Amino acid sequence: MAHKILFKSLETPNQLKPYFRQKNNMNISDNKVVALNYYLTASKDNAAEQLIEETSKEHPFVFLFGFGGVLPDFESNLNGKKAGDRFDFKINAENGYGLYEKDYVVKIDRAAFVVDGKFDDERVKVGRDLEMSDADGNPLTGNILSISDTEVEMDFNHPLAGQELHFIGEVLDVREASQEELDHGHVHGPHGHHH
């Protein structure tokens, strides 16, 4: 029942008409710009699904298909669909954001968070995500789990690690990517990247 209610509300928004210009029957494939309306729920260990993200007709998810900007299983489930097609698929944790790794929860010496001789209590707070870098200088984000007198415990797992993802929605439109979009590797225009 809930699916029927959702799908009645999924129509191509007027704001996309100038961007996609006209309706077509183009199928999703590499080098296409795809606009979707969906909602994403996730569950862990067969628990009830929790809403993670929901797009709207006014703010669809628009991406360049075939450029690795989304999960491979997300693309494979959409490949070949066209405007008006509905979808309802799940991606298991291994093919989503990976399994939850206990080794990614680490304790870091509190001294690493001292700035100008003082512990950085403005940025370092329980529950907050904090950007860090690994030994090679690669950026990574960790969630602060606890702070003690000697260390800060952080979780560097993706927030959706270990969770099955469930996408339900509709393809709003599909168009050829411009050469500029292909050269830059992302969508330009409404709901895409602006220079």
QUIDA-V582136 format. One record per backbone hydrogen bond with DSSP energy under -1.0 kcal/mol. CO is the residue of the C=O (numbers start at 0). NH is the residue of the N-H. Records with the same first field share a line. If there is no record, write none. Layout:
CO: NH + NH
This chain:
0: 4
1: 5
2: 6
3: 7
8: 10
12: 15
15: 19
16: 20
19: 21
27: 79
28: 31
30: 176
31: 64
32: 174
33: 62
34: 171 + 172
35: 60
36: 169
37: 54
38: 167
39: 51 + 52
40: 165
41: 49
42: 163
43: 46
49: 41
52: 39
58: 55
60: 35
62: 33
63: 66
64: 30
70: 74
71: 75
72: 76
74: 78
77: 80
80: 27
81: 84
84: 170
86: 168
88: 166
90: 164
92: 97
97: 161
100: 103
101: 104
103: 155
105: 153
107: 151
108: 111
109: 112
110: 113
112: 119
114: 117
117: 114
118: 120
119: 123
122: 124
124: 127
127: 143
129: 141
131: 139
133: 136
137: 133
139: 131
141: 129
142: 154
143: 126
145: 152
149: 109
150: 147
151: 107
152: 144 + 145
153: 105
154: 142
157: 160
159: 162
163: 42
164: 90
165: 40
166: 88
167: 38
168: 86
169: 36
170: 83
172: 34
174: 32
177: 181
178: 182
179: 183
180: 184 + 185
186: 192
188: 191
